[in-house]
Amino acid sequence: MTTHAVQFLRPAPIPAKSPLWSVAEVEALFRLPFADLLYRAQQVHRQHFDANAIQLSTLLSIKTGGCSEDCGYCPQAARYDTGVENQALLELDEVLEAARAAKAAGASRFCMGAAWRGPKQRDLEPVLDMVRAVKALGLEACATLGMLKEGQAEQLKEAGLDYYNHNLDTAPEFYGDIITTRAYQDRLDTLDRVRSADLHVCSGGIVGMGESLTQRAGLITQLANLDPYPESVPINLLVQVEGTPLANTEALDPLDFVRTIAVARITMPQARVRLSAGRQQMSDAVQALCFLAGANSLFYGEQLLTTGNPEVERDRALLDKLGMYPLA
């Protein structure tokens, strides 16, 4: 991959109390002519970022399977027969080996995910050691461990964690069709704890779960109206896994996914909008349109938790074709 000596200045901190968006306003963005929507998104993107730079993250499942939740999309839920086995927490050496490999492949952020409803204190202790070790390698550290209790976000911050991921998944009015084992407010409460601990927020959602356009707009509205909105916004395309309730959901039109990226960019102009799950089924052309629409981060590596991801070499080839380059 071509290297670039010029480093684009980091954007200013995301302002609190940004103007609130209504669902109707966000839905109107989705309904713009495609070229007009991408033109507007690209203008916003270039006001805040180097349009050719991409932030690369690698995600490692440090605790796979056996989750007690009933998220309809998730192969790690214990109640679904998906072939994913309940595994113990990885050892520190295994995590460090993966982090070193991620850094060598060009990733600047290393994310650790655990299939828990929320960590018990005995679970959190070894994760704190992992965070410290990842930070010692010079990587940004991110974790997604489920719902956090009082004081846990502060412990993660003290260990050096940079980002905590906790997705809203979908709009409030569609949420009950996807998950019944935790409430929408539970997710918002965890995000409040993360903010209170002065951690960066990584929060997004999943599209293509059978939601309506209005509900897709409702997800983006919820994210954009967080105060402040997340620094990192992963937009996932549903990966249909046999054995989960959403396995046979009608596939989302790729251009509707691109529209979601563009609307996220316009409503959250200084966030890193990340291409996450679902890239394996996207063509290079669709991914290129996503970058044009304002995506400037992606998960990089061969696997996301338990589902596939484009191989590193394919990603490098695509970025080279587009004249894009990773942030240092």
C-alpha positions as CSV (number, residue, x, y, z in Angstrom):
1,M,0.0,0.0,0.0
2,T,1.3,3.5,-0.9
3,T,2.6,5.4,2.1
4,H,1.9,9.1,2.6
5,A,4.0,11.5,4.7
6,V,1.4,14.2,5.1
7,Q,-0.8,13.7,8.1
8,F,-4.2,15.4,8.0
9,L,-5.0,17.3,11.1
10,R,-7.4,15.6,13.5
11,P,-10.9,17.2,13.5
12,A,-11.9,19.4,16.4
13,P,-13.7,17.8,19.4
14,I,-17.3,16.9,18.7
15,P,-19.5,19.7,20.1
16,A,-22.1,19.0,22.8
17,K,-25.6,20.2,22.2
18,S,-25.6,19.9,18.5
19,P,-28.8,20.9,16.7
20,L,-31.5,18.2,17.2
21,W,-32.7,16.3,14.2
22,S,-36.3,15.1,13.8
23,V,-37.1,11.7,12.3
24,A,-39.0,13.5,9.5
25,E,-35.9,15.6,8.7
26,V,-33.6,12.6,8.6
27,E,-36.1,10.6,6.5
28,A,-36.2,13.6,4.0
29,L,-32.4,13.2,3.6
30,F,-32.9,9.5,2.8
31,R,-35.4,10.4,0.1
32,L,-33.1,12.9,-1.7
33,P,-32.1,12.0,-5.2
34,F,-29.1,9.7,-4.9
35,A,-26.6,12.1,-6.6
36,D,-27.8,15.0,-4.5
37,L,-27.5,13.1,-1.3
38,L,-23.9,11.9,-2.0
39,Y,-22.9,15.4,-3.2
40,R,-24.1,16.9,0.1
41,A,-22.5,14.1,2.2
42,Q,-19.2,14.6,0.3
43,Q,-19.2,18.3,1.0
44,V,-19.8,17.8,4.7
45,H,-17.1,15.1,4.8
46,R,-14.5,17.3,3.2
47,Q,-15.2,20.1,5.7
48,H,-14.0,17.9,8.5
49,F,-11.7,15.1,7.1
50,D,-9.2,14.2,4.5
51,A,-11.5,12.5,2.0
52,N,-8.8,10.0,1.0
53,A,-7.7,8.9,4.5
54,I,-9.2,5.9,6.3
55,Q,-9.0,4.8,9.9
56,L,-8.4,1.0,10.2
57,S,-9.5,-1.0,13.1
58,T,-9.2,-4.7,13.9
59,L,-11.8,-6.6,16.0
60,L,-11.0,-9.7,18.1
61,S,-13.6,-11.8,19.9
62,I,-12.0,-12.3,23.3
63,K,-15.0,-14.3,24.6
64,T,-17.1,-16.1,22.1
65,G,-20.6,-17.7,22.3
66,G,-22.9,-18.6,25.2
67,C,-24.6,-15.2,25.5
68,S,-27.9,-15.1,27.4
69,E,-29.4,-12.4,25.2
70,D,-31.9,-13.1,22.4
71,C,-30.7,-10.6,19.8
72,G,-32.3,-11.9,16.6
73,Y,-29.2,-11.3,14.4
74,C,-26.6,-12.8,16.7
75,P,-25.0,-16.2,16.2
76,Q,-23.5,-16.0,19.7
77,A,-26.8,-16.2,21.5
78,A,-26.9,-19.5,23.5
79,R,-30.5,-20.1,22.6
80,Y,-29.9,-20.3,18.8
81,D,-28.3,-23.3,17.0
82,T,-25.7,-21.6,14.8
83,G,-22.7,-23.8,15.3
84,V,-21.0,-21.2,17.5
85,E,-19.7,-22.8,20.7
86,N,-19.4,-21.3,24.1
87,Q,-15.7,-20.5,24.6
88,A,-13.7,-19.3,27.6
89,L,-12.1,-15.8,27.7
90,L,-8.8,-15.7,25.7
91,E,-5.5,-15.6,27.5
92,L,-3.6,-12.4,27.5
93,D,-0.8,-13.8,25.3
94,E,-3.4,-14.7,22.6
95,V,-4.8,-11.2,22.6
96,L,-1.4,-9.7,22.5
97,E,-0.4,-11.9,19.5
98,A,-3.5,-10.7,17.6
99,A,-2.9,-7.1,18.5
100,R,0.7,-7.2,17.3
101,A,-0.5,-8.8,14.0
102,A,-3.2,-6.1,13.6
103,K,-0.6,-3.3,14.1
104,A,1.8,-4.9,11.6
105,A,-1.1,-5.1,9.1
106,G,-1.8,-1.3,9.4
107,A,-4.5,-1.1,12.0
108,S,-4.4,1.9,14.4
109,R,-7.2,0.7,16.7
110,F,-7.7,-2.7,18.3
111,C,-11.2,-3.6,19.5
112,M,-12.0,-6.5,21.9
113,G,-15.4,-8.0,22.0
114,A,-16.9,-10.3,24.6
115,A,-20.3,-12.1,24.3
116,W,-21.6,-11.1,27.7
117,R,-24.9,-9.5,28.8
118,G,-22.5,-7.4,30.9
119,P,-19.2,-8.2,32.6
120,K,-19.0,-9.3,36.2
121,Q,-16.1,-7.8,38.2
122,R,-14.2,-11.1,37.9
123,D,-14.7,-10.9,34.1
124,L,-13.5,-7.3,34.0
125,E,-10.2,-7.8,35.8
126,P,-8.4,-9.8,33.0
127,V,-9.9,-7.4,30.4
128,L,-8.3,-4.5,32.1
129,D,-5.0,-6.2,31.8
130,M,-5.6,-6.7,28.1
131,V,-6.4,-3.0,27.7
132,R,-3.1,-2.0,29.4
133,A,-1.2,-4.4,27.2
134,V,-2.8,-3.2,23.9
135,K,-2.1,0.4,24.9
136,A,1.5,-0.5,25.6
137,L,1.8,-1.5,21.9
138,G,0.9,2.0,20.8
139,L,-2.6,1.1,19.6
140,E,-5.9,2.8,20.4
141,A,-7.9,0.4,22.6
142,C,-11.6,-0.3,22.2
143,A,-13.9,-2.7,24.0
144,T,-17.4,-4.0,23.6
145,L,-18.5,-6.0,26.7
146,G,-22.2,-5.5,27.0
147,M,-24.0,-3.4,29.6
148,L,-21.8,-1.7,32.1
149,K,-22.5,-1.3,35.8
150,E,-21.7,1.8,37.9
151,G,-17.9,2.2,38.2
152,Q,-16.9,-0.2,35.4
153,A,-16.5,2.5,32.8
154,E,-14.2,4.4,35.1
155,Q,-12.1,1.2,35.6
156,L,-11.7,0.8,31.9
157,K,-10.8,4.5,31.5
158,E,-8.1,4.2,34.2
159,A,-6.7,1.1,32.4
160,G,-6.3,3.3,29.3
161,L,-9.3,2.4,27.2
162,D,-10.0,4.9,24.4
163,Y,-13.4,3.8,23.0
164,Y,-16.3,1.8,24.3
165,N,-18.6,0.3,21.8
166,H,-22.3,-0.2,22.6
167,N,-24.6,-0.1,19.6
168,L,-28.2,1.1,19.7
169,D,-28.9,-1.5,16.9
170,T,-32.1,0.1,15.5
171,A,-34.8,2.6,16.1
172,P,-36.7,2.5,19.4
173,E,-40.0,1.5,17.8
174,F,-38.5,-1.5,16.0
175,Y,-36.2,-2.6,18.8
176,G,-38.7,-4.9,20.5
177,D,-39.0,-6.9,17.2
178,I,-35.2,-7.7,17.4
179,I,-34.4,-8.0,21.1
180,T,-36.5,-8.6,24.2
181,T,-33.9,-9.4,26.9
182,R,-32.8,-5.8,27.4
183,A,-34.5,-2.5,27.0
184,Y,-33.5,0.4,24.7
185,Q,-33.0,2.5,27.9
186,D,-30.5,-0.1,29.1
187,R,-28.4,0.7,26.1
188,L,-28.7,4.5,26.6
189,D,-27.8,4.1,30.3
190,T,-24.5,2.3,29.3
191,L,-23.7,5.1,26.9
192,D,-24.3,7.6,29.6
193,R,-21.9,5.8,31.9
194,V,-19.3,5.7,29.2
195,R,-19.6,9.4,28.6
196,S,-19.5,10.2,32.3
197,A,-16.2,8.3,32.5
198,D,-14.8,10.5,29.7
199,L,-14.4,7.6,27.3
200,H,-15.0,8.1,23.6
201,V,-18.3,6.6,22.4
202,C,-18.5,4.1,19.6
203,S,-22.2,3.4,18.8
204,G,-24.1,2.6,15.6
205,G,-26.5,0.0,14.4
206,I,-27.5,-2.7,12.0
207,V,-29.6,-2.1,8.8
208,G,-31.2,-4.7,6.7
209,M,-33.1,-6.4,9.6
210,G,-36.5,-5.8,8.0
211,E,-36.9,-2.2,9.2
212,S,-38.8,0.4,7.3
213,L,-37.2,3.5,5.9
214,T,-38.7,5.5,8.7
215,Q,-37.2,3.1,11.2
216,R,-33.9,3.4,9.5
217,A,-34.1,7.1,9.8
218,G,-35.1,6.7,13.4
219,L,-31.9,4.9,14.2
220,I,-29.8,7.7,12.7
221,T,-31.9,10.3,14.5
222,Q,-31.3,8.6,17.9
223,L,-27.5,8.5,17.3
224,A,-27.3,12.1,15.9
225,N,-29.3,13.4,18.9
226,L,-27.0,11.9,21.5
227,D,-25.3,14.8,23.4
228,P,-22.7,14.7,22.0
229,Y,-23.1,12.3,19.1
230,P,-20.6,9.3,19.0
231,E,-17.1,9.9,17.9
232,S,-17.3,6.6,16.0
233,V,-20.4,5.3,14.3
234,P,-20.3,1.7,12.9
235,I,-22.9,1.0,10.3
236,N,-23.5,-2.7,10.0
237,L,-25.3,-4.6,7.2
238,L,-27.1,-7.6,8.6
239,V,-25.1,-10.8,8.1
240,Q,-27.7,-13.5,7.8
241,V,-26.6,-16.5,9.8
242,E,-28.5,-19.8,9.7
243,G,-30.1,-20.6,13.0
244,T,-30.9,-17.0,13.9
245,P,-34.4,-15.6,13.6
246,L,-33.3,-13.1,11.0
247,A,-31.6,-15.7,8.7
248,N,-34.2,-15.3,5.9
249,T,-34.8,-11.6,6.0
250,E,-35.1,-9.9,2.6
251,A,-31.8,-8.4,1.7
252,L,-31.3,-4.7,1.8
253,D,-30.7,-2.9,-1.6
254,P,-27.0,-2.0,-1.6
255,L,-27.8,1.6,-2.6
256,D,-30.0,1.9,0.5
257,F,-27.0,1.0,2.5
258,V,-24.9,3.7,0.8
259,R,-27.7,6.1,1.6
260,T,-27.5,5.2,5.3
261,I,-23.8,6.0,5.3
262,A,-24.4,9.4,3.6
263,V,-27.2,10.3,6.1
264,A,-25.0,9.3,9.0
265,R,-22.2,11.6,7.6
266,I,-24.5,14.6,7.2
267,T,-26.1,14.3,10.6
268,M,-22.9,13.5,12.5
269,P,-20.3,15.5,10.5
270,Q,-17.3,15.0,12.8
271,A,-17.8,11.3,13.6
272,R,-15.8,8.5,12.1
273,V,-18.4,6.6,10.1
274,R,-17.3,3.0,9.9
275,L,-18.1,0.2,7.5
276,S,-18.5,-2.8,9.7
277,A,-20.3,-6.2,9.4
278,G,-21.5,-7.1,6.0
279,R,-18.6,-5.9,3.9
280,Q,-17.9,-9.5,2.7
281,Q,-21.0,-9.4,0.6
282,M,-20.4,-6.0,-0.8
283,S,-18.7,-5.4,-4.2
284,D,-15.7,-3.1,-4.5
285,A,-18.0,-0.7,-6.3
286,V,-20.5,-0.5,-3.4
287,Q,-17.7,0.0,-0.9
288,A,-16.3,2.8,-3.1
289,L,-19.7,4.5,-3.1
290,C,-19.7,4.2,0.7
291,F,-16.4,6.0,0.9
292,L,-17.8,8.7,-1.4
293,A,-20.8,8.9,0.9
294,G,-18.5,9.7,3.8
295,A,-17.4,6.4,5.4
296,N,-13.8,6.9,6.7
297,S,-13.2,4.0,8.9
298,L,-13.5,0.2,8.5
299,F,-12.9,-3.0,10.3
300,Y,-9.9,-4.6,8.8
301,G,-9.0,-8.3,9.0
302,E,-10.4,-11.7,8.1
303,Q,-13.1,-12.0,10.8
304,L,-15.5,-9.8,12.8
305,L,-16.3,-11.7,16.0
306,T,-17.9,-14.8,14.4
307,T,-18.6,-13.6,10.9
308,G,-16.4,-13.2,7.9
309,N,-14.7,-10.0,6.7
310,P,-12.8,-9.1,3.5
311,E,-9.2,-10.3,3.6
312,V,-6.5,-7.8,4.3
313,E,-5.0,-8.2,0.8
314,R,-8.3,-7.5,-0.8
315,D,-8.8,-4.4,1.3
316,R,-5.3,-3.1,0.5
317,A,-5.9,-3.6,-3.2
318,L,-9.2,-1.7,-3.0
319,L,-7.7,1.2,-1.1
320,D,-4.8,1.4,-3.6
321,K,-7.2,1.4,-6.6
322,L,-9.1,4.3,-4.9
323,G,-6.0,6.2,-4.0
324,M,-6.9,6.0,-0.3
325,Y,-4.5,5.4,2.6
326,P,-4.6,4.5,6.3
327,L,-4.2,7.0,9.1
328,A,-1.0,6.5,10.9
